[in-house]
Amino acid sequence: MRREVIRILCAFLLGVIAFFVGMYSSVYSAVFYVFAYLIVGYDIVLEAVKHILKGKMLDECFLMTIATMGAFFVGEFPEAVAVMLFYKVGELFQDCAVEESRKSVAKLMDIRPDYANVLRKKQMVKVSPDEVLIGDTIVVKPGEKIPLDGVVLKGESMLNTMALTGESLPKKVKVGDTVLSGCINQEGTIEIEVTKEFGESTVQKILELIEHASERKSKSEHFIHKFAKYYTPIVVLIALLLVILPPLMIQGIALSDFVYRALSFLVVSCPCALVLSIPLSFFAGIGRASKCGILMKGSNYLETLARSEVVVCDKTGTLTEGSFRVRKIEASSVSKEEVLKYAAYAESFSNHPIAVSWREAYGKTIDQTLVTKEKEFSGKGVYAKVDHHDVFVGNEKLFQEKKIKIPKQQEDGTLVYVAVDGNYIGMILIADQIKKDAKKAIVGLRKQGIRKIVMLTGDNQQISQKIASKLQLDECYAELLPQDKVSFMEQLMKEKQENRTFLFVGDGINDAPVLALSDVGVAMGGLGSDAAIEAADVVLMEDEPSKLVEAIEISKRTMRIVKENIIFAILVKIFILALSTFGFASMWMAVFADVGVSILAVLNALRLLRM
């Protein structure tokens, strides 16, 4: 860019010298103008020649070369130099704009780790991240990036997650917490057990998504390229007719006047304002979304997202926390601690989320030698011999089968009953919690013009219906298997309006088929499964449903700016083309219609980065 600035300044100074020399000698003035032209425009001319040799002559380099050479031919030396000079200034502005947009995305590339500190034979060895294996222990010191996904084995710290999630507040992690690659360790040294190889790590997937996003072009981008393909030959043909027909049909008019008009016509007709600003608008939109922790897999999804009409959500992990917690304990003949103790011991060998929640609530070490016998009743509960006592833990169906009397309860959540030696001793209420910003997300979606919000879940009908009612959703379908979700999605998609799109938001493995089926699949990336992220078109790195509202808002702003640029560029060009045809527009005005419009369109696109 520094070299380009020097070239422009040198050509400008030679042009000024040529202007003053012209007062005394037109020959020397012409020589200075030629030198100025060659300094600033030699690369454009060479590019035009290369394209002609390749049979691709109808581009902006060809148009600028023909227009400026023609200006020399009719004796308009200052305008020939000025056109090329302004064109190069416009290109410089465009390059700066593209560089600014790229920098915003390049900041994300900075999350790629350079090395990993691996513990091998009690020695810390610095290696490349792709040499670390699953199960290895890595050490991350304060100020270092976490190179691979894993679980904290030792230490506590605060992590800067902004590059991944867009969240400015640091996140506290302790032993047992999952950490993602790309985060920066801010405080204490932590040891992490690696759970994914570098190629499958979060940071690598993010970089791959960003690098390949530009390959999936939107309909608007395809339209602009097709438009330029047919538009350029048409305007060249009109310019030729403008030179040939009027002098043949009307006697006594100067050929040079219509050559000048045709040259101005060619300068105006350059489609660079559209060809550059439209892809740049989408690139800026993807960059803006990435800053907010929203990864778009292509500009086509950015465009589709803006036309959203129906949003379908999974429940667990999307609208709710996805982690069960003990909300309430009731005891009859023993203490509440005893009820929880028997439940925790009976389920001590299980990895089911409910069993885990009991053990967490119990909070004491479980002596598994006290559990001598276990039996599971599928979909109902378990039996265990705990310290010589017969313990049943399960739902109402199990207790009806075992003819153990239990009190009637009405609670928002999953009720689990506990009986010891055939006698009911208490009840535990397990419930998933609605995410803090779920309500905010629903309100935001309504404001963005979403007509219908539907919840599909495999959970209990009664619980699901209550959650849907609290969030004021339009429809709720519960107790669905993965194939049922697909069937419901197919039915809902048949009802959508033409040219409107259908969103599905999910996080689990069972959501992957539906994510792939929908017009735009959105995965909750932070805790979402790899299968869901792979199948999705948009990934929300923070597990907050309100991020979906941000994604739709960014997509709508992007499309609004794209439309503004298209309408503005086409209207200005049509107006100046008409003036050029009838001889009312000079080449200076033509330069503004090309370079000026390009700069304004590019600056308009860059507003997305300042949202």
URJO-V921835 format. One line per field, one symbol per residue. phi: phi as a letter, one per 40 degrees, with the letter a starting at -180 (. if undefined). Layout:
phi = ???
This chain:
phi = .ccccccccccccccccccccccbacccccccccccccccbdcccccccdccccgbccbcccccccccccccccgccdccccccccccccccccccccccccccccdcccccccabcbcbfgbcbcbcdcccbcgcbbbbcdgccccacabccagbabbcbdccbgccccbcbbdgccbbchcbcbbccbbbccbacdcbcdccccccccccccccccccccccccdccccccccccccccccccdcccbcgbcccccccccccdccccdccdcccccccccccccccccccgbbcciccccccccbcbbbbbcccgbcbcgbcbccabbbbbbccccdcccccccbcccbcdcccccccccgbcccccccbaaabbdgbibbacbfgbcbbbaccccccccfbcbccbbbciccbbbbbfgbcbibbcbacbccdbccdccccccccgccabbbbaccdcccccccccccfccaabbfbcdccccccccccccccccgbbbbbbabccccdcccccccbcbbccdbccdcccccccbbccccbcccccccccccccccccdcdccccccccccccccccccgcbccccccccccdcccccccccccccbd
